Amino acid sequence: KKLRMLVVLALLFCLQHTYASDVVELNDEDFWEKTKEGVWAVEVYAPWCGHCKRLAPVWEKLATSLKGSVNVAKIDGTTQPVLARKFKARGFPTIALLKDGNLYPYTSGARDLDSLTKWIESGHLKSKDVRSMFGTPGLIDAFIQMVEEMAKQLFSMLTKHSLATAGFVFCGFISGIIFALLFAVGRDKDDKDEKEKKEKKEKTEDKKEKSKVE
């Protein structure tokens, strides 16, 4: 019996080792900490998505083949909506490369191992839609994120307190949405004003440089 148990344990260990995934699962809590270093190929997926299921074995092979040079990861867009919006995931799967603080979206329809590898190695440099991952969230992102947090608090209150209390909380929730919208609009305006000031300053400096040359 002891021998059988040892054999079973050995087989389980081998199976676990054989099928250990090289794909990193990212979420809101660890995304920024993990991706601040290195190059990351990221897939935003949905558990019910048929295309994502077909991509899964290819993504695993990609992670194994690039291990040590490129980190291959995935994000569940249904449970991590904030990150999904950061990647502008309008459908599943959405694939992008994170490199030097920039996001390079994968726009090719081919999802085979060879095509993905070539794009990661050099093809991403031809992308015309490169954007910074560390910029200030836009108006819509900031507003939606605030509403989501307040909605969680509201539903938590509804399950724990009376109807009267829930009604009071609902009024507070509506007020919070209005405040969040005003706050997001104000922040968006501040960002635009700051950008205009920076552009004016750069133009003034350029004029001064030209005057010195003349």
N, C-alpha and C positions, 0 to 999 in steps of 0.2 A: 504493500500500500504506500509506503514512504517513497519507494522508487517511482511508482506511478505519479504521485504528487509532484515529485521533482521534475519528471518528464513534462507534465502538464504546465508547470511553472516556467520551465525552460522554453516551451513552445509559445506560451503567452508573451514572454519577454522578447522572443525572436519576432513574433508577429507585430508587437508594439514598435520594435525597432525598425522593422521593414516598412511599416505604413506610417511612420512618423512624418508629419507634414513639414516641409520647409517654407510654407506660406505663412506669413505672420498675420494674425487677426488684429486689426486696429479698432479703437473706439475713441470716444470723446476724451476719456481720462488719460490715455497714454499716447495719443496721436502726435501731439506737438513735441513731447519729450523724445519719442523714438525717431521721428523723422527729421529732427534738427541736424542730424549728421548722416552722411552717406547719400547714395542715390536710391530712390524708391520707385518701383513700378507698382501702381495701385489699381485694384479693380473694385469698383463700387457695384455690389450685386444685390439681388433679392432672392431669398430662399425658394420662391415659387417660380422664378424665371427660367424658362426652358433653355434660352441661349446661354445663361450663366452655368447651368448644369452641364451643357456640352463643352463649355470653356474650361470647366473645373480640372479635368485631367491634364489639359494643355498647360494650364496655369501652374499646376503642381510640377510638371516637367520643366517649365521655365524657371521656377524657383530653384530646383535642384541644379539645373545647368548653369545658372548665374550665381549660385551660392558663393559668397566671399567677395563678389564684385558689385552686385546689385541686390538690394533687398526687395523681395517680391511679397506684396501684401494684399489683403482684401478688407473691405469694409461693408458691413451689412447696412445697406441704405434704408431699410425699413425700420431699423432700431437706432440708427445714427443719422437722423435727418439734417442736423447742423453740418456735419461733415459732408453729407451728400450734396447739400447746397453749395458748399465750398468748392466742390468739384463740378458744380453745375450739372449734376446728373439728372437729365431729363428722361432718361431711359436706362434700362439695364441690359447688359453690363456697360458701365462707363469706365474706360481705361485711361490712365494718365501717368506721366512720369514726373517725379519730384526731383529736381536737381538744382543745387545752389540757390534755394529759396524760390525757384520758379516752377510753375506747373505747365507741362506740355501735354495737351490733350491728344489722345489717339483717335484720329478721324478715319483711318482706313477700315474697310469692312472685313479684311482678312484677319482671322484670329488663329492661324496655325502657328506652330512653334517657330518656324523659320522667319515668318513675317514679323512676329512680335520681337524676336531677338534682334533682327536687323534694325528695327525701329528704335529699340532701346539703345543699341550701340551707336547709331549715327543718324537714323532717319528722323528722330525727334527734332534735330537742329533745323529742319526745313519747315517746321510748324510756324504758321502765321498768327496763331492765337495763343501766344505765350503770355502768361500773367503771373503776378507775384502771389505767393501763398500767404504772405504776412501783411498784406494791406489791411486797412481799416474796413470792417464789414460795411456793405452798402446799406441804404435806407431799408430796403425790403428785408434783407437778412437780419438786421438789428431788430426790426419790428416783430418779425415772425418768431425770433428766438425769445423775445420778452413775453409774447403772448403764450408761447408753449410753456414757459416756466409758470406763468400765472394760471394756466389751465390745469396743470398738474396739482397746484395748490388747491384750486377750487374743487376738483374731483376728490381730493383727499379729505377736504372738509365735509363734502356731501355724504361721505360714507361714515363719518364719525359723529356728526352733530344733527340737531333737529332741523325741521323745515324752515323755521323762523331764522335760525342762525345761518342756514344755507342761503336764504333770501338776502340777508345782510351781506354775506360774503359775495353773492352774485353782483350786488350793486357795487361793491368794492372792486370786483373783477372788471366790470364795465368801465369804471373810473380809471382803473389801472391801464386798460387798453388805450383809452384816450390819452392818458399821460405818456404811455409808451410811444404812441404815434407822434405826439408833440416833441418828445425827447429825441426820437429818431430823426424827425424833420430838422430839428435844431442842430443835431450833430452833423447831419448831411450838409447843411448850409455852412457850418463852421469849416468842414473839410474843403468845400468848394472855395470859400473865402481864403483859406490858407493856401490852396493851390494857386489861386489868382495872384496872391501876394508874392509867392515864390516865382511865378512866371514873370511878373513885373520886375522883380529884383534881378532876375537873370537877364532880362532885356536891357535894363539899365546898366548892368555890368558889361554887357556886350557892346553897348554904345560907347562906354568909357574906354574899352579896349581898342575899339576902332578909332576913336579920337586920338589916342596915344600913338597909334600906328601912323595916322595921317600927319 
